[in-house]
Amino acid sequence: MSPQSTPADVRATDSTQTPPAAVLEAAAAELAARQLANWPAAVPREFEYPAGRPTMVDHLRHWAALRPDAPAITFYDRDVSYAEYDEFSDRFAGWLESVGVRAGDRVGIHLANCPQFHIAMLGVLKLGAVHVPVNPLFKGFELEHELTDANVTVLLTSPEQRDLVESVRARTPVRLVATTALDDMRAHPSSTASDWAEIMRAPRAQVRPADPDVLAALNYTGGTTGMPKGCEHTQRHMAYTAATATLAGGTGLGDADAVSMNFLPVFWIAGEDFGIIKPLINGQRVVLLTRWDAATVVDQVAAYGVTDLVATVDSYLEILDLPGLDPAALRSLRSTLAVSFVTRLDPPIRARWRAAVGSVLREASYGMTETHTADTFTLGFQDGDRDLLADPVFCGLPVPGTDILVVDDDGRPLPVGEVGQIIVRSPSILSGYLDDPRATADALRDGWLYTGDLGRFDEWGALHYLARTKEMIKINGMSVFPSEVEALMRRHEGIEAISVVPRPDPDRGQVPVAFVVVTENGPDERSLVAWARENLATYKVPEVIVVDALPMTATGKVRKGELLERAAATTGGAA
C-alpha cells in the first residue's frame, strides 16, 4: 500500500487546466454522502482538541498541568513524565534563546530515536522557531544540501555524527553545533561527552502563546526533479493529523489508557506522527525504541501494556516466528496497523496473527509527507477480509475533515470505479514547498493537493491505491526518487550520463539500478558503487551497469521503459 511512514512527493501533472471549483465541490459532496452511508460505527466523526487549541505546545502544557506525573516517554529503562517533558523542552527553548535563536529561525535535529528528539522539537516550537528533522543516515552531500536549503543555523546532533557535520559545516549556514548522546537520558548513560547536561541547566524559557498557523516545521521529501524539497508545515497541521489518526483507531481524544509503541524513525514524518504528536495530543505514554528488534518489542509490549503499534507486515511475521513466543505477552495490543512494504498483508497472515494474539492486523493508511500522511482509515472494513480481498490496495475512507477525489488528466472528477489521479484537501496539507513557488503552484490548486498518484473509488466510497508514478522506488518501505540518486551520482566527475530505474527485489521490494555512461577511461561499475557508498545514504546506493549509451527517444528523452525491462531481467549489477 502507499505507506504512511516514508518520505513521499507531489508529482506535478502535465495538465494546465483546472476545473471550476464548483465542479470539484459538487463531486466532493456527492462522494461524502456515499462515504457517510458506509461510515463504520467504530470511528468517531467529530472531535475537540483536549487543550482547546490546535498546537502541540498547548497540549504539552495542558497534560503537564493535568497529569504531571504520568509517563510521556518510556525509553528502555527511563520514564520521562509530562511535567519533565514540559520542563526539559522549556529549558531547551531557553538554551536556544541564550545562543541567539529567535522566532522563525531554523533549528536542525539530527538524531535517531531518543527522548531528546521529542524535547528539542517541542522546545523549538515553544520558541516559535522552525523544527527541521535531519536524517542521521545522510552522507556528506545530502546533509550539506538539507542544512543549506533549510537555512539551519543551530544543529543538535550526536557525538558520533559531529565529524561528519563539521566536514560540511563551512558550506552551510550552521553557526553552532551541539551534541547529545542517544543514551544521555537513560538510567545509566555512557561516558560519551555531550552538551546535553549543560543545555538542561539553561533557565526555562518564558511562556509565550503558540501560533498554530506560522511555519513550524520543514519536513523534507524526495522529488521527481533534483534534490529533496522542504514541505512547510504548521502546528495546526500536526494537531489535526494527530487528532484524526486517533479517531482512525476507533477512540476519542484523551484516552489515558492507550499506550503507543514507536520504533519508526521520528525524523521521518510517519515516525513523528505516531511517535511524537499522536501520543502527545492524547496525553499518553509512548514506548520509544531506537530500532526494530522483535524480542525487545514483545518484552516492552508486555511490560508497559502497549495498545497501539504500527509496523511492517514482515515485522509482525518476525514476532510470530520468535522461538518460544508467549502470545499472552501481546494481549494488550488492540490497534495493530500493518504497512505492506515488501510483504503484503493478506487473509492468511491476518488469520495467523489473530489466532495467536487476538487483535486484527489492518493496513495503515494512504498518505505522504505533503499531507502529514495519515489521510485515510481502514477500521470497520475488516469483517470477512473485504478490505484485503479488494483489488488493488484498499486504503479506506478519508479521515474526518479530509476530502479526496480522483480526477482525469484535465483535473475533472471521475466517477466511482474509474482510475485517475488522487487529489486531497485537508487541514494538514503543506502550506507550500520551501522557496519553490513553481512546484507549489503545480501541486496546490484551489485548496487541493494534486498528488500524481493513481487510484479509484469503490461503491463504498473507499479509496483504492494503484501506484505512485514510475519515478518512485520503494526500498524496504523507504522512498527513493531516481532523480535524487542521479543528481548525487552526477557529482562523480567520471559520469557522463546516468539514468536510474527500479528493479524488483524479493528481500527489499525494489532496488535502484543506475545505467551509467562514463567518460573515456572512466570508472568501472565496482568503483562507482564504492564511491556511492561513501557519498549516499546506504539505502540509496544503486546497482551500477555501465553502458555505451542510454536509449533515447527522437525528442531527446531517455526511454525509461527499455531500462526498466533490462533492469528487471538482471540479477543485480555491481553493488
Backbone torsions as a table, in degrees:
resi	resn	phi	psi	omega
1	MET	NA	167.4	176.4
2	SER	-70.8	106.5	-170.7
3	PRO	-70.3	147.1	-179.9
4	GLN	-87.7	-23.0	-173.8
5	SER	-81.3	-3.6	-170.4
6	THR	-116.6	156.0	176.1
7	PRO	-59.3	132.9	176.1
8	ALA	-126.4	-172.1	-176.5
9	ASP	-154.5	157.9	172.6
10	VAL	-89.5	126.2	174.1
11	ARG	-102.6	120.7	-177.5
12	ALA	-64.5	139.0	177.9
13	THR	-80.7	164.4	176.4
14	ASP	-80.0	-14.8	-175.7
15	SER	-70.7	140.1	175.1
16	THR	-108.2	3.1	-177.8
17	GLN	-104.9	146.6	173.1
18	THR	-130.1	126.3	-178.3
19	PRO	-68.8	160.6	176.8
20	PRO	-55.6	144.8	-178.4
21	ALA	-56.9	-34.5	-178.3
22	ALA	-62.2	-32.8	179.6
23	VAL	-66.4	-43.8	178.8
24	LEU	-67.9	-38.7	179.5
25	GLU	-62.0	-43.6	-179.5
26	ALA	-63.9	-41.4	179.7
27	ALA	-66.5	-40.5	179.2
28	ALA	-64.2	-40.2	179.9
29	ALA	-66.4	-41.1	179.8
30	GLU	-64.4	-43.0	-179.9
31	LEU	-68.9	-37.5	179.3
32	ALA	-62.2	-36.9	178.2
33	ALA	-65.0	-40.1	177.4
34	ARG	-64.2	-42.0	-179.0
35	GLN	-67.1	-39.1	178.8
36	LEU	-62.0	-38.3	179.9
37	ALA	-65.9	-22.8	-179.0
38	ASN	-113.0	17.2	-175.6
39	TRP	-70.3	127.2	179.6
40	PRO	-67.0	137.6	-178.8
41	ALA	-63.5	-23.4	-175.9
42	ALA	-74.1	-14.6	-173.5
43	VAL	-106.3	115.0	177.3
44	PRO	-61.9	147.9	-178.9
45	ARG	-103.8	-13.8	-177.7
46	GLU	-132.6	158.3	178.6
47	PHE	-156.5	160.8	170.7
48	GLU	-125.9	138.5	179.0
49	TYR	-66.7	129.3	-178.8
50	PRO	-55.5	-35.9	-179.0
51	ALA	-89.9	-2.4	176.9
52	GLY	87.9	-24.5	-178.1
53	ARG	-126.3	146.5	-175.5
54	PRO	-85.0	62.6	173.3
55	THR	-133.9	151.3	177.6
56	MET	-73.8	-32.6	179.0
57	VAL	-62.3	-45.9	179.1
58	ASP	-61.9	-36.7	-179.3
59	HIS	-71.6	-36.4	175.7
60	LEU	-63.2	-45.2	178.8
61	ARG	-64.3	-37.8	179.5
62	HIS	-60.9	-50.3	-176.8
63	TRP	-73.4	-30.3	177.0
64	ALA	-64.5	-32.7	177.9
65	ALA	-79.8	-37.9	-174.6
66	LEU	-84.7	-38.6	-177.2
67	ARG	-132.5	62.9	-172.0
68	PRO	-60.4	-34.9	-175.7
69	ASP	-92.0	-6.1	-179.3
70	ALA	-67.4	139.8	179.0
71	PRO	-69.8	131.8	176.6
72	ALA	-99.0	-43.0	-177.7
73	ILE	-133.9	126.1	171.6
74	THR	-110.3	120.8	-177.6
75	PHE	-124.2	91.0	-177.0
76	TYR	56.8	-101.9	-174.9
77	ASP	-100.8	18.5	-176.9
78	ARG	-133.9	132.5	170.9
79	ASP	-104.3	136.8	171.9
80	VAL	-111.2	117.4	-179.0
81	SER	-76.7	167.6	177.8
82	TYR	-65.1	-34.9	176.8
83	ALA	-64.2	-41.6	178.0
84	GLU	-67.5	-42.6	178.1
85	TYR	-54.5	-46.1	179.8
86	ASP	-66.0	-46.5	-178.8
87	GLU	-66.0	-47.3	-176.9
88	PHE	-63.0	-38.8	178.7
89	SER	-71.4	-32.1	171.8
90	ASP	-60.7	-42.7	-179.4
91	ARG	-68.4	-36.6	176.8
92	PHE	-64.7	-41.6	176.1
93	ALA	-61.8	-40.2	177.9
94	GLY	-63.6	-40.5	177.4
95	TRP	-63.4	-42.9	178.1
96	LEU	-58.0	-44.4	177.1
97	GLU	-59.3	-40.2	-176.7
98	SER	-66.8	-22.8	179.3
99	VAL	-102.7	14.3	170.9
100	GLY	93.3	9.5	177.8
101	VAL	-77.9	136.1	-179.9
102	ARG	-125.5	169.0	178.5
103	ALA	-53.6	135.5	179.5
104	GLY	92.0	-17.6	177.4
105	ASP	-70.1	152.6	-177.3
106	ARG	-99.3	126.6	-179.4
107	VAL	-118.5	122.9	-179.4
108	GLY	-91.8	139.3	175.2
109	ILE	-119.7	108.3	-169.0
110	HIS	-112.5	68.4	-171.4
111	LEU	-138.0	153.2	165.2
112	ALA	-79.3	-178.1	-176.6
113	ASN	-61.7	125.5	174.8
114	CYS	-169.8	157.0	-179.1
115	PRO	-59.2	-27.9	-179.4
116	GLN	-61.7	-29.9	177.4
117	PHE	-62.6	-48.7	179.3
118	HIS	-59.7	-47.8	-177.0
119	ILE	-62.3	-44.9	179.8
120	ALA	-64.6	-42.7	179.6
121	MET	-59.0	-47.3	-178.7
122	LEU	-69.3	-32.1	174.9
123	GLY	-64.2	-40.9	176.4
124	VAL	-60.6	-46.3	-178.7
125	LEU	-65.6	-37.7	179.3
126	LYS	-62.3	-32.1	-179.3
127	LEU	-81.6	-11.9	-175.1
128	GLY	80.4	13.7	175.5
129	ALA	-84.7	-176.1	-174.4
130	VAL	-114.0	123.4	-179.7
131	HIS	-80.2	124.7	177.4
132	VAL	-122.1	99.4	176.2
133	PRO	-73.3	129.7	-175.9
134	VAL	-119.0	127.3	-175.7
135	ASN	-64.3	117.3	179.9
136	PRO	-73.3	-3.6	175.0
137	LEU	-84.9	-9.5	-178.1
138	PHE	-59.1	147.5	166.6
139	LYS	-96.1	-177.8	-168.4
140	GLY	-53.8	-53.5	-174.3
141	PHE	-67.2	-38.0	178.1
142	GLU	-63.1	-43.5	179.3
143	LEU	-64.1	-45.2	178.9
144	GLU	-58.5	-43.4	-179.2
145	HIS	-59.9	-49.5	-174.6
146	GLU	-69.1	-41.9	178.5
147	LEU	-61.3	-38.3	-179.7
148	THR	-74.7	-45.7	-177.2
149	ASP	-62.7	-39.8	-178.8
150	ALA	-82.9	-9.7	-177.8
151	ASN	60.2	46.0	177.9
152	VAL	-70.8	127.7	-179.7
153	THR	-106.8	-27.5	177.4
154	VAL	-128.4	134.3	-175.6
155	LEU	-129.6	131.4	171.6
156	LEU	-102.3	120.2	-178.0
157	THR	-134.8	-177.0	178.3
158	SER	-98.0	157.3	177.9
159	PRO	-56.6	-34.0	-179.0
160	GLU	-67.2	-25.1	-177.5
161	GLN	-97.1	-2.5	-173.7
162	ARG	-59.4	-44.6	-178.2
163	ASP	-63.1	-40.1	177.7
164	LEU	-62.3	-45.7	179.3
165	VAL	-59.6	-46.3	-177.8
166	GLU	-64.8	-27.9	-179.6
167	SER	-68.5	-21.0	-179.6
168	VAL	-115.4	-10.0	-169.6
169	ARG	-56.0	-39.3	-176.5
170	ALA	-62.7	-21.0	-179.1
171	ARG	-100.0	13.1	-179.8
172	THR	-126.4	169.5	176.5
173	PRO	-78.2	-1.1	-174.8
174	VAL	-63.6	123.1	179.4
175	ARG	-108.3	-15.5	-178.9
176	LEU	-145.9	132.0	177.3
177	VAL	-122.0	129.0	174.9
178	ALA	-122.6	157.3	-176.4
179	THR	-126.4	153.4	169.1
180	THR	-144.4	132.9	176.0
181	ALA	-76.8	146.9	-175.2
182	LEU	-59.2	-27.4	-178.5
183	ASP	-102.4	17.4	179.9
184	ASP	-57.0	-28.5	-177.1
185	MET	-106.8	12.7	173.5
186	ARG	-80.5	167.1	-176.9
187	ALA	-61.9	-33.3	-179.4
188	HIS	-131.6	79.9	-178.6
189	PRO	-66.4	157.7	176.8
190	SER	-72.9	176.9	-178.7
191	SER	-88.7	5.7	-179.8
192	THR	-57.7	124.8	-178.9
193	ALA	-70.6	135.5	175.9
194	SER	-148.7	177.2	-177.7
195	ASP	-96.7	1.7	-169.1
196	TRP	-63.6	-42.8	-178.9
197	ALA	-60.6	-40.7	178.6
198	GLU	-66.1	-41.6	178.5
199	ILE	-59.7	-41.4	-177.8
200	MET	-73.6	-7.2	174.3
201	ARG	-90.7	-3.9	179.5
202	ALA	-66.4	147.0	175.5
203	PRO	-61.6	147.8	178.4
204	ARG	-64.8	137.3	178.7
205	ALA	-66.8	151.8	176.9
206	GLN	-66.2	138.2	178.9
207	VAL	-68.0	130.3	177.2
208	ARG	-134.4	152.2	-179.3
209	PRO	-61.9	142.7	176.9
210	ALA	-93.8	131.0	178.9
211	ASP	-93.3	117.7	-176.8
212	PRO	-70.9	-13.2	-169.5
213	ASP	-116.8	4.1	174.2
214	VAL	-86.8	162.2	177.8
215	LEU	-57.9	125.0	-177.4
216	ALA	-118.2	-27.7	-175.6
217	ALA	-151.3	148.4	170.7
218	LEU	-117.6	104.1	179.4
219	ASN	-101.1	121.4	-172.7
220	TYR	-87.7	142.8	-178.4
221	THR	-135.7	146.3	178.7
222	GLY	-64.3	159.1	-177.6
223	GLY	-131.7	156.7	178.2
224	THR	-78.0	-14.1	176.5
225	THR	-130.6	119.4	174.0
226	GLY	72.3	-151.4	-172.9
227	MET	-84.5	167.3	-178.5
228	PRO	-59.1	152.8	-178.9
229	LYS	-112.9	151.0	177.9
230	GLY	-87.2	123.6	175.9
231	CYS	-90.4	126.3	-178.1
232	GLU	-85.5	118.2	179.8
233	HIS	-125.0	153.5	-179.0
234	THR	-115.3	171.7	175.6
235	GLN	-67.2	-29.4	175.5
236	ARG	-62.3	-41.6	177.0
237	HIS	-58.7	-45.1	-179.3
238	MET	-62.8	-47.8	-175.4
239	ALA	-64.1	-42.1	179.0
240	TYR	-63.7	-44.1	179.0
241	THR	-60.3	-46.8	-179.8
242	ALA	-61.3	-41.5	-178.1
243	ALA	-67.3	-47.5	-176.2
244	THR	-74.1	-29.0	173.1
245	ALA	-64.9	-31.9	175.6
246	THR	-66.9	-48.0	178.4
247	LEU	-59.1	-37.1	-178.1
248	ALA	-62.6	-19.8	176.4
249	GLY	-88.9	-1.5	175.5
250	GLY	93.1	14.3	179.2
251	THR	-128.5	159.1	171.9
252	GLY	-80.8	178.3	-176.9
253	LEU	-82.3	148.4	173.9
254	GLY	89.0	18.0	178.9
255	ASP	-75.2	103.0	-174.9
256	ALA	-70.0	-16.8	-176.6
257	ASP	-81.8	-17.4	-179.7
258	ALA	-74.0	140.7	178.1
259	VAL	-131.1	121.3	179.1
260	SER	-93.6	152.1	168.5
261	MET	-121.0	138.1	-179.9
262	ASN	-139.7	122.6	170.6
263	PHE	-116.6	-7.1	177.5
264	LEU	-61.0	140.1	-179.3
265	PRO	-59.9	124.6	-176.7
266	VAL	-75.8	-8.0	173.5
267	PHE	-80.0	-10.8	170.2
268	TRP	-96.3	154.9	-168.6
269	ILE	-69.1	-31.4	177.3
270	ALA	-67.0	-39.0	175.4
271	GLY	-64.8	-38.7	175.3
272	GLU	-61.2	-44.0	-178.3
273	ASP	-61.8	-51.9	-171.8
274	PHE	-94.0	-15.3	-179.5
275	GLY	-104.2	-16.2	-178.1
276	ILE	-126.3	-64.2	-166.0
277	ILE	-79.1	-35.0	179.4
278	LYS	-67.0	-48.4	175.0
279	PRO	-61.3	-38.3	-176.3
280	LEU	-66.0	-42.4	-177.2
281	ILE	-66.9	-22.3	-179.1
282	ASN	-98.6	-3.1	-177.2
283	GLY	66.5	34.6	-174.7
284	GLN	-105.8	169.5	173.4
285	ARG	-85.3	138.7	167.4
286	VAL	-117.0	127.7	174.9
287	VAL	-89.9	110.6	-170.8
288	LEU	-100.9	131.7	176.5
289	LEU	-120.2	147.8	178.1
290	THR	-75.3	-26.6	-177.8
291	ARG	-160.2	168.5	178.7
292	TRP	-75.7	131.2	169.2
293	ASP	-150.2	113.6	-170.4
294	ALA	-58.2	-44.1	-178.5
295	ALA	-65.4	-41.3	178.1
296	THR	-64.3	-39.8	178.5
297	VAL	-58.7	-47.1	-179.1
298	VAL	-61.9	-44.5	-180.0
299	ASP	-61.2	-43.4	-177.1
300	GLN	-73.6	-34.3	174.8
301	VAL	-59.7	-45.3	-179.3
302	ALA	-67.5	-40.5	-175.1
303	ALA	-69.0	-35.4	-172.6
304	TYR	-115.4	6.2	178.0
305	GLY	62.3	43.8	-178.5
306	VAL	-59.8	133.2	179.8
307	THR	-108.2	-29.1	-172.9
308	ASP	-121.2	129.1	-179.8
309	LEU	-142.8	135.6	172.2
310	VAL	-118.8	126.2	-178.8
311	ALA	-155.1	168.4	176.1
312	THR	-75.1	159.9	175.5
313	VAL	-57.4	-41.2	-179.7
314	ASP	-62.3	-33.9	178.5
315	SER	-66.0	-42.9	178.1
316	TYR	-63.7	-38.8	177.7
317	LEU	-65.0	-36.1	178.2
318	GLU	-63.4	-38.0	175.7
319	ILE	-62.0	-48.4	-178.0
320	LEU	-61.9	-27.9	-178.1
321	ASP	-89.7	2.1	178.8
322	LEU	-62.7	132.1	176.9
323	PRO	-62.4	133.1	176.7
324	GLY	69.8	21.7	-179.5
325	LEU	-58.5	130.8	172.9
326	ASP	-101.9	102.7	-177.3
327	PRO	-56.8	-23.2	-179.9
328	ALA	-62.1	-24.8	179.0
329	ALA	-66.0	-17.5	-175.4
330	LEU	-108.8	9.4	-173.4
331	ARG	-67.9	-18.6	179.5
332	SER	-73.5	-19.7	-177.4
333	LEU	-65.4	129.9	177.8
334	ARG	-130.3	-20.1	175.9
335	SER	-125.9	100.9	-177.8
336	THR	-117.6	105.1	-178.8
337	LEU	-97.1	133.9	-178.1
338	ALA	-113.4	139.3	177.3
339	VAL	-113.6	120.8	-177.0
340	SER	-86.4	91.0	177.5
341	PHE	-93.2	-70.8	179.1
342	VAL	-92.3	-54.4	177.4
343	THR	-96.7	134.1	-179.5
344	ARG	-90.7	138.8	176.2
345	LEU	-64.3	130.8	179.3
346	ASP	-137.6	170.2	-177.9
347	PRO	-56.9	-41.7	178.6
348	PRO	-62.5	-39.1	178.4
349	ILE	-66.3	-43.4	177.8
350	ARG	-59.9	-44.3	-178.0
351	ALA	-64.4	-39.7	179.9
352	ARG	-65.0	-43.7	179.6
353	TRP	-65.2	-45.6	-177.6
354	ARG	-63.4	-38.2	179.9
355	ALA	-65.0	-35.3	-176.8
356	ALA	-85.6	-40.5	-168.7
357	VAL	-108.8	-39.0	179.9
358	GLY	108.7	-32.1	178.0
359	SER	-81.0	168.6	-176.9
360	VAL	-109.8	123.2	174.5
361	LEU	-72.6	129.3	176.3
362	ARG	-128.8	147.7	173.7
363	GLU	-61.6	148.5	-173.5
364	ALA	-72.9	-87.1	-179.2
365	SER	-168.9	169.1	170.7
366	TYR	-88.2	142.7	177.1
367	GLY	173.9	173.8	-179.5
368	MET	-155.8	169.1	-178.3
369	THR	-58.5	-37.4	-177.6
370	GLU	-63.1	-27.0	-179.9
371	THR	-103.2	3.5	-173.0
372	HIS	68.2	22.5	178.4
373	THR	67.2	-118.1	-167.8
374	ALA	-16.8	72.4	-175.0
375	ASP	-97.8	-14.0	-178.3
376	THR	-136.8	169.6	175.9
377	PHE	-139.0	153.2	-177.8
378	THR	-116.5	-3.4	-179.9
379	LEU	-60.8	135.5	177.7
380	GLY	99.5	-7.2	-179.4
381	PHE	-114.2	13.6	-174.4
382	GLN	-87.3	-13.8	-177.9
383	ASP	-62.2	129.9	-178.3
384	GLY	68.1	12.4	-179.3
385	ASP	58.3	29.8	-176.9
386	ARG	-67.1	-25.2	175.8
387	ASP	-69.2	-39.4	-176.4
388	LEU	-80.9	-24.2	-179.9
389	LEU	-85.5	-13.3	177.8
390	ALA	-69.3	150.5	-177.1
391	ASP	-127.5	133.3	-3.1
392	PRO	-83.7	-123.2	-172.6
393	VAL	-71.0	126.5	-178.9
394	PHE	-87.3	122.1	-178.6
395	CYS	-108.2	-9.9	176.8
396	GLY	85.6	-160.3	-177.5
397	LEU	-93.8	154.9	174.4
398	PRO	-64.5	143.3	176.7
399	VAL	-64.8	157.3	-178.0
400	PRO	-53.8	131.2	179.4
401	GLY	93.5	-6.6	179.8
402	THR	-109.0	138.0	173.8
403	ASP	-114.5	138.7	176.2
404	ILE	-132.1	135.1	175.4
405	LEU	-128.0	162.8	171.9
406	VAL	-118.8	126.8	-172.8
407	VAL	-125.9	161.8	178.7
408	ASP	-86.6	-171.4	-176.0
409	ASP	-64.6	-20.8	177.5
410	ASP	-95.7	6.3	178.4
411	GLY	81.3	13.6	-179.4
412	ARG	-92.8	139.4	-176.3
413	PRO	-59.5	140.3	178.9
414	LEU	-103.5	151.2	178.3
415	PRO	-67.2	161.9	174.9
416	VAL	-53.6	135.3	178.1
417	GLY	96.9	-19.4	-178.3
418	GLU	-93.4	146.4	-175.4
419	VAL	-91.4	134.9	176.8
420	GLY	-163.5	-165.9	-179.1
421	GLN	-80.5	138.7	177.4
422	ILE	-83.0	129.5	171.9
423	ILE	-124.0	147.5	-171.3
424	VAL	-131.3	140.2	172.0
425	ARG	-130.8	123.1	179.9
426	SER	-160.2	165.4	177.2
427	PRO	-69.9	-1.5	-178.0
428	SER	-111.8	5.7	-179.9
429	ILE	-68.2	141.8	-179.4
430	LEU	-52.0	150.1	176.0
431	SER	-74.6	-27.8	178.9
432	GLY	167.9	174.2	172.9
433	TYR	-90.1	136.2	-176.3
434	LEU	-57.7	121.7	174.0
435	ASP	54.0	32.2	-179.1
436	ASP	-138.7	74.6	-176.8
437	PRO	-63.1	-30.9	-179.8
438	ARG	-67.1	-47.6	178.6
439	ALA	-63.6	-36.3	178.1
440	THR	-63.1	-45.6	-179.4
441	ALA	-65.7	-35.0	178.4
442	ASP	-67.2	-37.2	-173.2
443	ALA	-88.4	-38.0	-174.8
444	LEU	-106.1	117.1	-179.4
445	ARG	-136.5	117.3	178.4
446	ASP	52.9	38.3	177.1
447	GLY	86.1	-0.9	-179.8
448	TRP	-106.8	140.7	174.6
449	LEU	-95.6	119.5	178.3
450	TYR	-90.5	108.7	-167.5
451	THR	-83.3	-27.4	-172.8
452	GLY	81.4	-3.0	176.9
453	ASP	-85.4	151.1	179.3
454	LEU	-100.9	139.7	179.0
455	GLY	-162.7	-178.9	174.9
456	ARG	-153.6	163.9	175.0
457	PHE	-106.5	149.3	176.0
458	ASP	-102.7	-173.9	-174.8
459	GLU	-67.4	-17.9	176.7
460	TRP	-83.9	-9.4	-172.4
461	GLY	84.8	15.4	179.0
462	ALA	-89.0	144.0	-179.0
463	LEU	-84.1	138.9	171.7
464	HIS	-119.3	131.3	-177.8
465	TYR	-97.4	128.4	179.7
466	LEU	-95.8	-54.6	-176.5
467	ALA	-170.8	153.9	164.9
468	ARG	-80.6	171.4	176.5
469	THR	-58.8	157.7	-177.6
470	LYS	-63.9	-9.4	179.1
471	GLU	-69.5	-29.7	-172.6
472	MET	-75.2	135.0	172.1
473	ILE	-116.2	130.0	-179.8
474	LYS	-109.7	113.1	-176.8
475	ILE	-116.1	107.2	-175.8
476	ASN	50.6	37.3	177.8
477	GLY	86.4	-7.8	180.0
478	MET	-92.3	137.1	-175.7
479	SER	-87.1	128.9	176.6
480	VAL	-132.4	130.8	177.6
481	PHE	-101.7	132.7	178.7
482	PRO	-52.5	-38.2	-177.6
483	SER	-60.7	-34.7	179.6
484	GLU	-69.5	-44.7	178.0
485	VAL	-63.0	-41.5	178.5
486	GLU	-61.0	-44.1	-179.2
487	ALA	-62.7	-39.6	179.3
488	LEU	-70.7	-42.4	-177.9
489	MET	-69.2	-28.6	180.0
490	ARG	-65.7	-11.9	176.3
491	ARG	-70.1	-16.5	176.2
492	HIS	-76.5	122.0	-173.6
493	GLU	-66.5	-14.5	-179.9
494	GLY	-87.5	-2.2	-179.0
495	ILE	-96.1	124.8	179.3
496	GLU	-95.1	-38.5	178.2
497	ALA	-153.0	151.3	-177.6
498	ILE	-152.4	145.1	172.1
499	SER	-143.2	131.0	-175.5
500	VAL	-113.8	133.4	177.8
501	VAL	-136.4	163.4	177.4
502	PRO	-85.8	152.1	170.6
503	ARG	-125.0	133.5	177.6
504	PRO	-60.2	142.7	179.8
505	ASP	-140.8	127.9	-175.1
506	PRO	-66.7	-24.3	-177.2
507	ASP	-94.7	-37.2	-174.4
508	ARG	-111.3	2.0	-178.4
509	GLY	89.7	-64.6	175.0
510	GLN	-146.4	160.6	171.0
511	VAL	-136.2	149.7	177.2
512	PRO	-79.9	138.6	176.1
513	VAL	-121.2	124.5	-179.2
514	ALA	-104.3	118.6	171.6
515	PHE	-91.9	120.6	-168.6
516	VAL	-125.2	133.8	168.5
517	VAL	-101.8	122.4	-176.7
518	VAL	-102.4	162.3	177.3
519	THR	-70.5	168.7	179.1
520	GLU	-58.6	130.9	-176.3
521	ASN	58.2	30.4	-176.8
522	GLY	-78.1	-174.9	-174.5
523	PRO	-69.5	156.7	175.0
524	ASP	-93.0	179.9	-173.8
525	GLU	-62.5	-44.2	-176.2
526	ARG	-67.1	-37.8	179.8
527	SER	-69.7	-32.5	176.7
528	LEU	-67.0	-40.3	177.8
529	VAL	-65.6	-41.8	178.8
530	ALA	-61.4	-39.8	177.5
531	TRP	-64.4	-42.2	-179.6
532	ALA	-62.2	-37.0	180.0
533	ARG	-65.2	-27.0	179.2
534	GLU	-85.2	-17.6	-170.8
535	ASN	-122.0	-8.2	-179.6
536	LEU	-124.5	150.5	170.4
537	ALA	-54.1	143.0	-170.4
538	THR	-53.0	-41.7	-175.4
539	TYR	-71.6	-13.1	179.3
540	LYS	-92.9	-10.6	-175.5
541	VAL	-63.9	122.2	-175.8
542	PRO	-89.6	157.9	159.7
543	GLU	-70.3	148.4	-174.6
544	VAL	-123.1	132.5	173.7
545	ILE	-126.3	116.4	178.6
546	VAL	-82.8	130.3	-179.3
547	VAL	-126.9	159.9	178.2
548	ASP	-72.2	-34.8	-179.5
549	ALA	-159.4	154.2	174.9
550	LEU	-87.0	141.7	177.2
551	PRO	-68.7	129.4	-174.2
552	MET	-123.3	150.8	172.2
553	THR	-83.1	173.2	179.2
554	ALA	-64.9	-22.6	-179.4
555	THR	-95.5	8.9	173.8
556	GLY	88.4	16.0	177.6
557	LYS	-100.0	148.0	178.3
558	VAL	-70.1	134.8	176.6
559	ARG	-80.2	86.8	-177.1
560	LYS	-61.0	-33.3	-178.9
561	GLY	-59.0	-41.7	178.7
562	GLU	-64.9	-40.0	179.8
563	LEU	-68.9	-37.0	176.8
564	LEU	-60.3	-43.8	179.6
565	GLU	-64.5	-42.7	-179.5
566	ARG	-66.6	-40.8	179.5
567	ALA	-64.1	-41.8	-178.7
568	ALA	-64.6	-28.0	-177.5
569	ALA	-83.4	-10.5	-179.1
570	THR	-86.9	162.3	173.2
571	THR	-104.9	14.4	179.8
572	GLY	115.5	124.6	176.0
573	GLY	-83.4	-157.5	176.9
574	ALA	-62.0	133.2	-178.4
575	ALA	-152.7	NA	NA
